[in-house]
Amino acid sequence: MRILFGLLLCGAAFAASAQLVPTPDYRRDMLLIGPNPVLAAADVAWLHRDEARVKARASARRISEAISGYERAAEAPGEVEARWKLARALFFKAKFTGLDRDRQLALYDKARKVGDEGLAILRRRAAGQALSADAPPSKLAAALSRERDAAPAYFWTAVAWGQWALLAGKLPAARTGAAMRVRDDATTVIALDPDFEDGGGYRILGRLHHKAPRIPYLTGWVSRSEAVRYLRLAVGTAPRNFVNRQFLAEALADGGAAEKAEAVQIERDLVSDAPSPGRIVEDLAIQDEARRNLAAPRARP
């Protein structure tokens, strides 16, 4: 049951769980750096989050600087950008700096709450739309289409909810409807910008359909065929993205002989590929995961 909510990240520090890995969008980040000096300083710290790393484990120093800056910037009412960037930074610190379960859980809890704050602000900005938290993704996307922070806010809130649910356990996750939250937020991301985070909305939905068991009246909508379809869309959107490729490989590994063979080749290619300089920690972690999968006694052709 725990894998129902393992929706959101990659390799090394979390190999035993199923998660959905987001990837940084540096070009967009630089465009979003505005006149707020506190926010700008936090962005610089974020862009240097791989400093002093040890292989796929990041040092906490620069990411902690980013978190402090985003926290200060998020004190301003109506500040959405600082909130989604804070959720993103909290996520990175929890997953890549070697923290224990309790400290990870506390960071994810904070991330989902600050993410929800940002979404509430966005809904209030949609004057005359009468948007509620459970409005259909298509309606949310239409109302927020001019909001540059909408896609990242929904994406990183989905990330935070999925990671919190994974560690919080079955009952808290079920009570909060975490799987449905992640599904709907990812669908909203796709409706807003299907290219965001290298096809991140497709990646989240694909991973969710792959790893969430079918439970009557709860997740009866999950489908392995949908998992492969969404993950192929993610790879088609960003073929070089390590996370897209790894998640597709893991979904294919549960299929027939031809799909298993394709999965092996994808993971071999990942291991031999060069990590992106812009997301070195994340890509090294994916490579670690691919090596473990290739070495594991999983069903292979």
C-alpha positions, 0 to 999 in steps of 0.5 A: 500500500505504501507505493500508492503514494510513492509518486515523486522523485529519483534514485539514490536516497530513495531507491526502495520507494516509488516516486516521481522525480521533478527536474529543475527548469533553470531557464524559466527560473532566471526569467522569474527572478524579479526585483526582490533582492531576497528572492533573487539571492535565494534563486542564486543559492538554488542554482548552486545547490550542488556545491560540495556534493558527494556524488548524488548527495547534496550538501545542505548549506546552499539549499538551506540558504535558498530555503531561508530566503524563500521563507522571508520572501513568502512572508509577503501576502500574495507572493506565489513565486516565493511559495512554490520555490520554497516548496521546491527547495524543501523537497530537494533538501528532504530528498538529496541531503541524506536526512532521516525519515522524521526530518524529511516528513517535516519538510514535506509537510511544510512544503505541501502547506506552503504549496497549498497557500500559493494555490489559494492565492492564485485562485483568489486572483482569478476574479469572477471565476469562483474557483474552489480547491476542487474545481476541474483542472480544465476550469482551473487552467482556463482561469489561470492561463495568464498566471506565470506562476500557475504551472510551477505552483501546481507542479511543486504542490503535487510533488510535496503532496506525493512525498508527504503521503509516502512518508506519512503512511496509508491512513493519513494519505487516504484521509487527505485524498493525496492520490487524487490531489496529485492526479488533479494537480498534474492534470492542471499542469498539463492543461496549463503548459504540457512542456513545463518541467520537461513534460512534468505533468505527463511524468507525474501522471505516468508514475502515478498510474504505474505505481498506484494499486487499483483500489475500488472507490479510491484508485479504480482509475489507475491503468498500466497502459495509461502509465506507459502512454503518459510516460512516452508522452513525457519522453517525447516532450523531453527525450534527454530528460533522465527522469522521464527515461527512467520512469518509462523504463521501470513501467516497461519492465513490468510488461512483456518480453519486448517491453522488458528488452526496451527497459533494459536498453533505456537503463543501459543508455542512462548509465552511459549518458552524461548528466546535465550540468544544470541538474547534476545531483538529480541525474546522478541519482537517476543513474544510481537507480538505473544501475540498481535496477540492472543489477537486481534479479528483476524479471528480464527477457 
